[in-house]
Amino acid sequence: MRIKIFLIIIFAGFFLLFSSFASEKTELSEEKPDYGDALIIGSIADASIFVPMIATDVMSHEVAGHIFLGVVKYAPDLKIVGELAERFEISPDQKTIIFHLKKGVKWEDDVEVTAEDVYFGFKLITSSEVPSPYASEFLEVKEFKIIDPYTFKVTYKRPFALALSSWGNMVVLPKHILEGKSLDYLRNVFGRNPVGNGPFKLQRWKTQQEIVLKYNPLYYKGRSYLNYLIYRIIPDPSTLFMELKSGGIDWISLTPLQYLKLQREDRLKSEFNLYKYSSFSFSYIGYNLKHPFFKSKKVRKALCYAINKEEIIKGALLGQGIPAYGPYKPDTWFYNKSIEKTCPYNPQKALELLYEEGFKKGKDGILKKDGRPFEFTLLVNQGNLARLLAAQIIQRQLLKIGIKVNIRVMEWTTLIHQFIDKRRFEAVILGWATGPDPDLYDIFHSSRINPPGLNFISYCNPELDRLLEEGRYTLDKEKRKKIYYKVQEILAEDQPYTFLYIPMSLEAIHKRFRGIKPAPMGIGYNIEEWWVPKKLQKYLIP
């Protein structure tokens, strides 16, 4: 599983559960696992490619996380532990890590996974020919040395805070299949028909319809209890919910309205377990900073003053979220609470800043500068009702001070690949999934502006660049904390994004599934251990 940041919101945070689940867990503790059945997961977005080092969307990484193993991973309690690595040793100077791989781990085609596969992936991601937005972490490696088929050593140029966590599933690829192949083959052949080493393997992928994963009989821990994981791609949340109610889907992420509806329907409450936890994520408005209006920090701050986040949370999330003042959750050790006072809701202050910037109101009530009305298009992805409602609330709030916002809803992959990746937008509502480490280099450092970099808004602040670099090479926790406190203060002052909210993750999963163990990591980290009693199994899928 990728140990960093991706578009949209999947990576989980600390959890809160309903007491009904805790009591049921106790009652079912004596059951023994059975093999069989399928877990049908509803998703509003399709994947794009199953090569983690190239993929930039969460759906691709989520599915690839079932297919590929990393050298290390986050444990349920968010500690970093070995996955392919049986153990690892870090040198006293923090520059060298020796990884000892488990023996007998196989690719789907029965070829053993070795250090050669890790080295092959490492060379690939650090190649200038591969458009990976995650290469920067691996370019810090001074030397990669294979000691034997199951042991390799990486030496860094200097102590690097992300050295251990970066060795997730980003770089382990089958050398015996991909060596000598072109980038086009990696993208269009292997990327659609991967050969993995994880608990599941791809059986079929019908674009914009379904992704079917079948258990991998060669998985080194033994086959998963479930026969299949099936993702049904349904862009409309209302249709997703209807499928959940009718039994066509077992697990969906609920919208706030659906969450309330499910709580009120006795039949649904009797059939589904509900999970609610704060997510490691935030939603925001990203501005194209090359736009003549948005390049001004004063304009961006005015927009922040003009947007009432509490109203958005109440109206768009039905209270299922908290205001975001920066990129971090308030309960993390690196959160700077002082940024909450930077630009509170104050539409009068917003107007004052815009007047200072040279805007004047026309007879139609719309602000203009040099004869050009303050009007822009705000992009929102199809299927995310909360973002659409947030956009509509923002549209109304900004019109009150004389800014006209046009909302355009787009299919997810089109939005990302045709508009965001190509920098063809004015403003967009998106979200980032973050993690237990505060590093933000890939989304805010100026070196990540050009594609495939994730700094698609073209934000550049030399002082922030320096701090983001310093944070990566500082190992002392208290010193890192001071660095990221300052990072948050700069972001709050510059407002390259208007940070909107941190949503609650609201999950509904059918009660026939056993083995779900909520943890700080979330609820999907051990899906190969989920199972269904024989008497409750539904699906026999060829």
Helices and strands as residue ranges (DSSP letters): E 6-7, E 12-17, H 19-27, E 38-43, H 58-67, E 72-74, E 80-82, E 85-90, E 96-101, H 115-125, G 135-137, E 141-148, E 151-156, H 175-178, H 183-185, I 186-190, E 200-206, E 210-215, E 228-233, H 237-246, E 251-253, H 256-264, H 266-271, E 272-279, E 281-287, H 297-306, H 309-316, E 321-323, G 337-341, H 347-356, E 360-361, E 367-369, E 372-373, E 375-381, H 385-399, E 404-410, H 412-414, I 415-420, E 427-433, H 441-444, G 446-448, H 462-472, H 477-494, E 497-510, G 527-529, G 534-536
